[in-house]
Amino acid sequence: MAAKPVLVSNGVVGKRLLNVKEAAMFLGLKVATVYKKARLRELPCVKVGRALRFDLEALQRFIEQHTIETID
């Protein structure tokens, strides 16, 4: 019987869901702030069992939607 191929990730490439600590680092916020914003539904998140996960594309959209433009 042939061995099944194993997919290996370096932790960055192809990673779409971030944990709370990674999301906090990505957004430049404290972990407690990320939990609070998720609880208040200010920050989009996915619940996987008891854990919160944050979609990288959703976080990028969140940043774009909350960017304040400069006055020219």
Rosetta blueprint (number, residue, H / E / L):
1 M L
2 A L
3 A L
4 K L
5 P L
6 V L
7 L L
8 V L
9 S L
10 N L
11 G L
12 V L
13 V L
14 G L
15 K L
16 R L
17 L E
18 L E
19 N L
20 V H
21 K H
22 E H
23 A H
24 A H
25 M H
26 F H
27 L H
28 G L
29 L L
30 K L
31 V H
32 A H
33 T H
34 V H
35 Y H
36 K H
37 K H
38 A H
39 R H
40 L L
41 R L
42 E L
43 L L
44 P L
45 C L
46 V E
47 K E
48 V E
49 G L
50 R L
51 A E
52 L E
53 R E
54 F E
55 D E
56 L H
57 E H
58 A H
59 L H
60 Q H
61 R H
62 F H
63 I H
64 E H
65 Q H
66 H L
67 T L
68 I L
69 E L
70 T L
71 I L
72 D L
